[in-house]
Amino acid sequence: LHRALAGRVGESRQLLESADGVVAGDTVLRRFSAAGLRTELEAAGLDVTLLQGDRVISDLVAGDVREEELADFELAAAGTPALREIASRLHAVARPRS
């Protein structure tokens, strides 16, 4: 979504249609769902204690925006499942199983 809104529609479509989330010539995985990231971490023997979005709308907001208001919104949106799924990044905190 963020790439398409930045005018990189072709690349966005390639990522959308790619089964593994990479575009031609790239080896870095660009797409994780929250569920997929949780599954990968748990498969590695970790317990996920926090999974949240980062930069839910910050990359999309143009113009004069109060930084404090934007930060407050980002904090509230980070853990909201539907908004977390469209965030630019996912952040996870995980610990080894005890």
C-alpha positions as CSV (number, residue, x, y, z in Angstrom):
1,L,0.0,0.0,0.0
2,H,2.7,2.5,1.0
3,R,4.7,1.8,-2.3
4,A,1.6,2.3,-4.4
5,L,0.7,5.6,-2.7
6,A,4.3,6.7,-3.4
7,G,3.7,6.1,-7.1
8,R,5.6,2.7,-7.3
9,V,2.5,0.9,-8.5
10,G,4.3,-1.7,-10.6
11,E,6.6,-2.7,-7.8
12,S,3.6,-2.8,-5.4
13,R,1.7,-5.2,-7.7
14,Q,4.8,-7.4,-8.0
15,L,5.0,-7.6,-4.2
16,L,1.3,-8.2,-3.9
17,E,1.3,-11.1,-6.4
18,S,4.6,-12.6,-5.2
19,A,4.1,-15.7,-3.1
20,D,7.2,-15.1,-1.1
21,G,7.0,-11.3,-0.8
22,V,10.1,-10.4,-2.8
23,V,10.5,-8.6,-6.1
24,A,12.8,-9.7,-9.0
25,G,16.4,-9.0,-8.2
26,D,15.8,-8.7,-4.5
27,T,16.3,-11.3,-1.7
28,V,14.9,-9.4,1.3
29,L,11.5,-10.6,2.4
30,R,9.3,-7.5,2.3
31,R,6.0,-8.8,3.5
32,F,5.1,-10.4,6.8
33,S,1.6,-10.6,8.2
34,A,1.3,-10.4,11.9
35,A,0.2,-14.1,12.0
36,G,3.1,-15.1,9.8
37,L,5.7,-13.3,11.9
38,R,4.3,-14.8,15.1
39,T,4.4,-18.3,13.5
40,E,8.1,-17.8,12.4
41,L,9.1,-16.6,15.9
42,E,7.2,-19.4,17.7
43,A,8.8,-22.0,15.3
44,A,12.2,-20.6,16.4
45,G,11.3,-21.5,20.0
46,L,10.3,-18.0,21.1
47,D,7.3,-16.7,23.0
48,V,5.9,-13.5,21.5
49,T,5.1,-11.0,24.2
50,L,4.3,-8.0,21.9
51,L,3.5,-7.6,18.3
52,Q,2.6,-4.2,17.0
53,G,2.7,-2.0,13.9
54,D,5.1,0.8,13.3
55,R,4.5,3.8,11.0
56,V,0.9,2.9,10.4
57,I,0.1,6.3,8.8
58,S,3.3,8.4,9.3
59,D,4.5,7.6,5.8
60,L,1.2,8.5,4.3
61,V,0.5,11.9,6.0
62,A,1.4,14.9,4.0
63,G,1.4,18.5,4.9
64,D,1.5,20.3,8.2
65,V,0.8,17.8,10.9
66,R,1.5,18.2,14.6
67,E,4.2,15.7,15.5
68,E,2.6,15.1,19.0
69,E,-0.8,14.3,17.5
70,L,0.8,12.0,14.9
71,A,2.8,10.2,17.6
72,D,-0.3,9.8,19.8
73,F,-2.2,8.3,16.8
74,E,0.6,6.0,15.9
75,L,0.8,4.7,19.5
76,A,-3.0,4.0,19.5
77,A,-2.9,2.4,16.1
78,A,0.1,0.2,16.7
79,G,-1.8,-2.5,18.5
80,T,-5.1,-2.2,16.6
81,P,-5.2,-5.4,14.5
82,A,-6.6,-4.0,11.3
83,L,-4.3,-1.0,11.3
84,R,-1.3,-3.1,12.4
85,E,-1.7,-5.1,9.2
86,I,-1.1,-2.1,7.0
87,A,1.8,-0.6,8.9
88,S,5.1,-0.1,7.1
89,R,6.8,-2.3,9.6
90,L,6.0,-4.9,12.3
91,H,7.9,-4.9,15.6
92,A,7.9,-8.0,17.8
93,V,9.3,-8.6,21.3
94,A,9.9,-12.3,21.9
95,R,11.8,-14.3,24.5
96,P,13.1,-17.8,24.5
97,R,10.6,-20.4,25.9
98,S,11.3,-21.2,29.5
